[in-house]
Amino acid sequence: MTLVANARSGGTDASGAVAAALRARGAGVAVLDGGGAAGAAEDDPERLVVAGGDGSIGPAAAVAARAGVPLAVVATGTANDFARALGLPREVGAACALAADPGASTRAIELAWAGERPFVNAASCGLSVLAARRAAPLKPRLGPLAYAAGALRAGLTGRAVAATVRCDGRVVHDGPAWQVVVGATGAFGAGSGLEEADPGDGLLDVVAVGAGSRAALVRRAWGLRRGRVARQPGVAHARGARIEVAVAPGTRWNVDGEVCALGPAAFRAQAGAVEVVVG
């Protein structure tokens, strides 16, 4: 198997320990830094293993999909939302044992694309971007709680974004929004998510949280934490194969925890593209 490891995830380099744990279970392992994920299939592995945070999984999943090999995930980040969404082990030893198990079962899931950028959980604009920026310096001290602290600060100071959201060509929201979320697993923010999102259905879910009073954001935050924000009044929800979000040029997006620019903000689902080792 080929191990793609992101030494920056979770504040420590766990690649050596992960590789050693896999080899101790009889696996032959070649190790690549996360930046070399594109070349991970060159050794013709039977399985691709990614060790890192949520932002590392999408690119590795794209490589696994192209190579036609299963993807195993060893979650070593801060939030580890993908592992939570799929019920994967979040303890490194247990995750390595699963990754090295040749008889482990797999589950086919969609691979989501934000333009040419692959992702597996969610892409969002609005308050989530500010929350990610506020959370970043707090991660070493607070761990996953940094996301809650970042969200609180974003809610107090952030501004709504003007967005027109189309799902398979149909306008589902047009106006200011506190947040627009496009979800595959739908998980983000170390415990928040979209309950309606199903990574196995080959479709993407989009939620636009219409702007309103800042005090009402408490209810929105609770809905996101419970996964039920799509059911709240003033929130638009749709499901489809292609999502387009028209926002002002330069608007930043949070894609699986990585803040970046997208232009244009067009999203699609590649149904059943990745076989994930689930045990």
Protein Blocks (a to p, Z undefined) as FASTA:
>chain_A
ZZdddfkgghiafklmmmmmmmmnopacddddfklmmmmmmnopabdcddddfklmmmmm
mmmmmnopacddddfbfnommmmmnopafbfklmmmmmmmmkbccdddddddehjaccfk
bgcehjklmmmmmmmmmmmmnmmmlmmmmmmmmmmmmccddddddeehiafbgcddfbdc
ddfklpahhliacfkbcfknopacddddddddfklmmmmmmmmmnopmmmpghiacdddf
bdcddddehiacdeehiacddddddddddehkbccdeZZ
